[in-house]
Amino acid sequence: MTAQLNLAVTVTNIAEQMALKRVGAGFSQPLFVTALPGTSHLVVLEKGGRARLLDPANGTVGSVDLLDVSGSISTNGERGLLGMAFSPDFATDRTLYVNVTNLAGDTEIRRYQLFTGSSDQADPSSEDIILTVAQDQANHNGGWLDFGPDGLLYLAMGDGGGGGDPLEHAQDPNVLLGKMLRIDTKTDEFPADPDRDYAIPAGNAFPGGVGGLPEIYAIGLRNPFRCSFDAVTGDLFIADVGQGTVEEIDRLGTNEGGVNFGWDNLEGTSVFEGPDDPGFRDPVAQYLHGTGPDQGNSITGGYVHRGNIEAIKDSYVFADFVNSNIWAIPEADLVNGATVGVTAAMRLNNQLVPDQGAIANISSFGEDQAGNLYLISFSTGDIFQFVATP
């Protein structure tokens, strides 16, 4: 276990360099925002099952959804339409993937294709359930998915819910819950199994399924609700929601299959059930529960901003869902082997006052194809863009 470093990072003249501009309003419990490839539009996922199209230039919401799965999912607790990713070959295969909770309460990864001739509407009849994972509870579903720089699909799975991982899923290599999964969606290695419509790539944690399930890439996660790949390094940043004491940010480099992040032996760098193990990887950053400017209760992962806002350029921007604190930490300070603490000097809230609307419960950040950064306010239904100011 590494010691925590409390870095006093000072971001100067933030008020003169960036602001929050509302670019969308009126959404119902929005959970995620991402860019629709090949267009200037954003896709906003609502917990209830609609993937809606937003033009951030004028705030117009499309009259037709990209996708509506509201009739085939459950939405109580932390369930719903939780994540979306577009194929790396979207321009030619017109394929997208979603992470949803089905009517039985289990996680489904579904694949859809656009209607022939359409650039922004998925065909419901093209649905292909490529993976189903049984869930024990209505919480700790994880929900994030995206394609990595390697062209493979990464899936963040929570531990299945219940306080303290009562069934010990996160450390069980024979259960997909509490893990980061990695699969190859271009081929089907299991044609006889309708719940496994994919192949296993080389480099996962348990090659050939020896010692654990072959889909597993990393283990020891509690509820990795929001994650992202850094556009420059290719590293995966995992924001793992804590139990009752610590919120953490984990970093996973390329070709690092087999990493164990320690839950539920550890919560952050603190012993939870124990024992500690020198083989566990500690978070690169963490903060404690509470109501202060450097505290919170449920982390919402963001992005390393590689765009044009100098005040946060090359910094990982993230937030807390409960108290809506927003912070930025330089990516160069997020190094495996040295856990940094969040400090008030990194807090951006005083500068990021919305021009319209309000922020309450930040459920996600998002990026468009130009590297612009967005923020979702879950309880008010507003979408904001980080913008540079003179």
FENJOMO-V238684 format. One line per field, one symbol per residue. burial: + if it has 16 or more other C-alpha atoms within 10 Angstrom, else -. Layout:
burial=???
//
This chain:
burial=++-+----+----++-+++++++++-+++++++++++---++++++++++++++++----+---++++++--+++--+++++++++++-----+++++++++--++++++++++-----+++-----++++++++++++++++++++++--++++++++++--++--++++++-+++++++++++--+------+++++++-+++++----+++++++++++++++++++----+++++++++--+++++++----+-+++++++++++--+---+---++++++++++---++++++++++++++-++-+++++++++++++++++++++-++-+-+++++++++++---+++--++++++++++++---+++++++++++++++++--
//
